[in-house]
């Protein structure tokens, strides 16, 4: 388990509202999500609830990092592990911001219920992925 919690972040998304936004603004999906995230969320037959949960996770990470100027959405990727668990893959500007705060470990939890999706992240120093 991590030695020291640096910060936490949480975000809640109305999935029906999110579906309407991406329907009205189709370019948003490619601007915010990586090709892997889109594929994991249904590819051409996008499941809005899945993308909404990924959006919530990106927002939760940004909240945990506090200073978000210059962060690129594609540099925070929410993937799926071998057991179906959510995994964060950070690169570029987001990885640099995390390193600047001494963050070496992220724990992520996602949930959907009805028209809501929620993401909770814990950013910490030290520890392992046990």
PAKE-837901 format. One record per residue (C-alpha): y negated, z, x; residue number from 0. Coordinates in nm, 3 decimals. Layout:
REM residues N
<r><north>Y</north><up>Z</up><east>X</east><resi>NUM</resi></r>
...
***
This chain:
REM residues 130
<r><north>0.000</north><up>0.000</up><east>0.000</east><resi>0</resi></r>
<r><north>-0.356</north><up>-0.059</up><east>0.120</east><resi>1</resi></r>
<r><north>-0.520</north><up>0.212</up><east>0.326</east><resi>2</resi></r>
<r><north>-0.870</north><up>0.188</up><east>0.183</east><resi>3</resi></r>
<r><north>-1.009</north><up>0.032</up><east>-0.134</east><resi>4</resi></r>
<r><north>-1.331</north><up>-0.154</up><east>-0.061</east><resi>5</resi></r>
<r><north>-1.413</north><up>-0.263</up><east>-0.415</east><resi>6</resi></r>
<r><north>-1.276</north><up>-0.380</up><east>-0.747</east><resi>7</resi></r>
<r><north>-1.366</north><up>-0.662</up><east>-0.982</east><resi>8</resi></r>
<r><north>-1.280</north><up>-0.737</up><east>-1.342</east><resi>9</resi></r>
<r><north>-1.365</north><up>-1.020</up><east>-1.578</east><resi>10</resi></r>
<r><north>-1.281</north><up>-1.095</up><east>-1.941</east><resi>11</resi></r>
<r><north>-1.285</north><up>-1.449</up><east>-2.086</east><resi>12</resi></r>
<r><north>-1.272</north><up>-1.565</up><east>-2.446</east><resi>13</resi></r>
<r><north>-1.012</north><up>-1.843</up><east>-2.413</east><resi>14</resi></r>
<r><north>-1.120</north><up>-2.031</up><east>-2.727</east><resi>15</resi></r>
<r><north>-1.480</north><up>-2.038</up><east>-2.607</east><resi>16</resi></r>
<r><north>-1.364</north><up>-2.144</up><east>-2.260</east><resi>17</resi></r>
<r><north>-1.159</north><up>-2.429</up><east>-2.417</east><resi>18</resi></r>
<r><north>-1.471</north><up>-2.551</up><east>-2.600</east><resi>19</resi></r>
<r><north>-1.674</north><up>-2.541</up><east>-2.276</east><resi>20</resi></r>
<r><north>-1.422</north><up>-2.750</up><east>-2.081</east><resi>21</resi></r>
<r><north>-1.393</north><up>-2.991</up><east>-2.373</east><resi>22</resi></r>
<r><north>-1.772</north><up>-3.041</up><east>-2.379</east><resi>23</resi></r>
<r><north>-1.797</north><up>-3.053</up><east>-1.998</east><resi>24</resi></r>
<r><north>-1.479</north><up>-3.215</up><east>-1.862</east><resi>25</resi></r>
<r><north>-1.619</north><up>-3.238</up><east>-1.508</east><resi>26</resi></r>
<r><north>-1.631</north><up>-2.858</up><east>-1.492</east><resi>27</resi></r>
<r><north>-1.256</north><up>-2.834</up><east>-1.440</east><resi>28</resi></r>
<r><north>-1.260</north><up>-3.039</up><east>-1.117</east><resi>29</resi></r>
<r><north>-1.578</north><up>-2.863</up><east>-0.996</east><resi>30</resi></r>
<r><north>-1.431</north><up>-2.514</up><east>-1.033</east><resi>31</resi></r>
<r><north>-1.054</north><up>-2.550</up><east>-0.993</east><resi>32</resi></r>
<r><north>-0.841</north><up>-2.696</up><east>-0.715</east><resi>33</resi></r>
<r><north>-0.577</north><up>-2.962</up><east>-0.779</east><resi>34</resi></r>
<r><north>-0.304</north><up>-2.696</up><east>-0.737</east><resi>35</resi></r>
<r><north>-0.469</north><up>-2.469</up><east>-0.995</east><resi>36</resi></r>
<r><north>-0.501</north><up>-2.756</up><east>-1.241</east><resi>37</resi></r>
<r><north>-0.135</north><up>-2.850</up><east>-1.190</east><resi>38</resi></r>
<r><north>-0.026</north><up>-2.487</up><east>-1.241</east><resi>39</resi></r>
<r><north>-0.230</north><up>-2.483</up><east>-1.564</east><resi>40</resi></r>
<r><north>-0.054</north><up>-2.783</up><east>-1.717</east><resi>41</resi></r>
<r><north>-0.190</north><up>-3.078</up><east>-1.520</east><resi>42</resi></r>
<r><north>-0.318</north><up>-3.347</up><east>-1.756</east><resi>43</resi></r>
<r><north>-0.212</north><up>-3.132</up><east>-2.053</east><resi>44</resi></r>
<r><north>-0.428</north><up>-2.838</up><east>-1.948</east><resi>45</resi></r>
<r><north>-0.350</north><up>-2.501</up><east>-2.101</east><resi>46</resi></r>
<r><north>-0.699</north><up>-2.354</up><east>-2.152</east><resi>47</resi></r>
<r><north>-0.570</north><up>-1.994</up><east>-2.154</east><resi>48</resi></r>
<r><north>-0.418</north><up>-2.045</up><east>-1.809</east><resi>49</resi></r>
<r><north>-0.741</north><up>-2.188</up><east>-1.668</east><resi>50</resi></r>
<r><north>-0.939</north><up>-1.912</up><east>-1.839</east><resi>51</resi></r>
<r><north>-0.731</north><up>-1.648</up><east>-1.660</east><resi>52</resi></r>
<r><north>-0.788</north><up>-1.828</up><east>-1.328</east><resi>53</resi></r>
<r><north>-1.161</north><up>-1.842</up><east>-1.403</east><resi>54</resi></r>
<r><north>-1.157</north><up>-1.468</up><east>-1.479</east><resi>55</resi></r>
<r><north>-0.983</north><up>-1.406</up><east>-1.145</east><resi>56</resi></r>
<r><north>-1.245</north><up>-1.608</up><east>-0.955</east><resi>57</resi></r>
<r><north>-1.522</north><up>-1.415</up><east>-1.130</east><resi>58</resi></r>
<r><north>-1.348</north><up>-1.083</up><east>-1.056</east><resi>59</resi></r>
<r><north>-1.323</north><up>-1.177</up><east>-0.686</east><resi>60</resi></r>
<r><north>-1.694</north><up>-1.266</up><east>-0.681</east><resi>61</resi></r>
<r><north>-1.777</north><up>-0.929</up><east>-0.840</east><resi>62</resi></r>
<r><north>-1.565</north><up>-0.747</up><east>-0.582</east><resi>63</resi></r>
<r><north>-1.742</north><up>-0.931</up><east>-0.299</east><resi>64</resi></r>
<r><north>-2.082</north><up>-0.834</up><east>-0.446</east><resi>65</resi></r>
<r><north>-2.291</north><up>-1.085</up><east>-0.247</east><resi>66</resi></r>
<r><north>-2.198</north><up>-1.423</up><east>-0.390</east><resi>67</resi></r>
<r><north>-2.465</north><up>-1.657</up><east>-0.252</east><resi>68</resi></r>
<r><north>-2.305</north><up>-1.964</up><east>-0.097</east><resi>69</resi></r>
<r><north>-1.953</north><up>-1.903</up><east>-0.227</east><resi>70</resi></r>
<r><north>-1.762</north><up>-2.219</up><east>-0.320</east><resi>71</resi></r>
<r><north>-1.530</north><up>-2.196</up><east>-0.623</east><resi>72</resi></r>
<r><north>-1.262</north><up>-2.409</up><east>-0.451</east><resi>73</resi></r>
<r><north>-1.247</north><up>-2.152</up><east>-0.170</east><resi>74</resi></r>
<r><north>-1.095</north><up>-1.898</up><east>-0.411</east><resi>75</resi></r>
<r><north>-0.766</north><up>-2.031</up><east>-0.540</east><resi>76</resi></r>
<r><north>-0.540</north><up>-1.848</up><east>-0.783</east><resi>77</resi></r>
<r><north>-0.180</north><up>-1.954</up><east>-0.730</east><resi>78</resi></r>
<r><north>0.158</north><up>-1.833</up><east>-0.854</east><resi>79</resi></r>
<r><north>0.413</north><up>-1.662</up><east>-0.628</east><resi>80</resi></r>
<r><north>0.789</north><up>-1.710</up><east>-0.626</east><resi>81</resi></r>
<r><north>0.838</north><up>-1.437</up><east>-0.886</east><resi>82</resi></r>
<r><north>0.555</north><up>-1.561</up><east>-1.109</east><resi>83</resi></r>
<r><north>0.304</north><up>-1.312</up><east>-0.970</east><resi>84</resi></r>
<r><north>-0.061</north><up>-1.415</up><east>-0.929</east><resi>85</resi></r>
<r><north>-0.164</north><up>-1.475</up><east>-0.567</east><resi>86</resi></r>
<r><north>-0.509</north><up>-1.527</up><east>-0.424</east><resi>87</resi></r>
<r><north>-0.553</north><up>-1.788</up><east>-0.153</east><resi>88</resi></r>
<r><north>-0.896</north><up>-1.759</up><east>0.008</east><resi>89</resi></r>
<r><north>-1.049</north><up>-2.013</up><east>0.244</east><resi>90</resi></r>
<r><north>-1.391</north><up>-2.112</up><east>0.373</east><resi>91</resi></r>
<r><north>-1.690</north><up>-1.929</up><east>0.229</east><resi>92</resi></r>
<r><north>-1.488</north><up>-1.680</up><east>0.022</east><resi>93</resi></r>
<r><north>-1.256</north><up>-1.589</up><east>0.312</east><resi>94</resi></r>
<r><north>-1.562</north><up>-1.541</up><east>0.534</east><resi>95</resi></r>
<r><north>-1.730</north><up>-1.316</up><east>0.278</east><resi>96</resi></r>
<r><north>-1.412</north><up>-1.107</up><east>0.247</east><resi>97</resi></r>
<r><north>-1.378</north><up>-1.079</up><east>0.624</east><resi>98</resi></r>
<r><north>-1.743</north><up>-0.975</up><east>0.646</east><resi>99</resi></r>
<r><north>-1.668</north><up>-0.680</up><east>0.419</east><resi>100</resi></r>
<r><north>-1.348</north><up>-0.596</up><east>0.610</east><resi>101</resi></r>
<r><north>-1.123</north><up>-0.698</up><east>0.320</east><resi>102</resi></r>
<r><north>-0.772</north><up>-0.784</up><east>0.434</east><resi>103</resi></r>
<r><north>-0.570</north><up>-0.737</up><east>0.114</east><resi>104</resi></r>
<r><north>-0.612</north><up>-0.835</up><east>-0.250</east><resi>105</resi></r>
<r><north>-0.413</north><up>-0.709</up><east>-0.547</east><resi>106</resi></r>
<r><north>-0.448</north><up>-0.922</up><east>-0.862</east><resi>107</resi></r>
<r><north>-0.347</north><up>-0.863</up><east>-1.221</east><resi>108</resi></r>
<r><north>-0.388</north><up>-1.106</up><east>-1.511</east><resi>109</resi></r>
<r><north>-0.324</north><up>-1.068</up><east>-1.881</east><resi>110</resi></r>
<r><north>-0.363</north><up>-1.275</up><east>-2.199</east><resi>111</resi></r>
<r><north>-0.372</north><up>-1.148</up><east>-2.554</east><resi>112</resi></r>
<r><north>-0.483</north><up>-1.352</up><east>-2.851</east><resi>113</resi></r>
<r><north>-0.800</north><up>-1.535</up><east>-2.752</east><resi>114</resi></r>
<r><north>-0.873</north><up>-1.317</up><east>-2.449</east><resi>115</resi></r>
<r><north>-0.778</north><up>-1.341</up><east>-2.083</east><resi>116</resi></r>
<r><north>-0.854</north><up>-1.070</up><east>-1.829</east><resi>117</resi></r>
<r><north>-0.831</north><up>-1.048</up><east>-1.451</east><resi>118</resi></r>
<r><north>-0.853</north><up>-0.737</up><east>-1.238</east><resi>119</resi></r>
<r><north>-0.867</north><up>-0.742</up><east>-0.857</east><resi>120</resi></r>
<r><north>-0.862</north><up>-0.467</up><east>-0.596</east><resi>121</resi></r>
<r><north>-0.999</north><up>-0.554</up><east>-0.254</east><resi>122</resi></r>
<r><north>-0.888</north><up>-0.329</up><east>0.030</east><resi>123</resi></r>
<r><north>-0.853</north><up>-0.283</up><east>0.404</east><resi>124</resi></r>
<r><north>-0.520</north><up>-0.239</up><east>0.574</east><resi>125</resi></r>
<r><north>-0.182</north><up>-0.210</up><east>0.411</east><resi>126</resi></r>
<r><north>0.085</north><up>-0.465</up><east>0.333</east><resi>127</resi></r>
<r><north>0.213</north><up>-0.676</up><east>0.044</east><resi>128</resi></r>
<r><north>0.509</north><up>-0.448</up><east>-0.035</east><resi>129</resi></r>
***
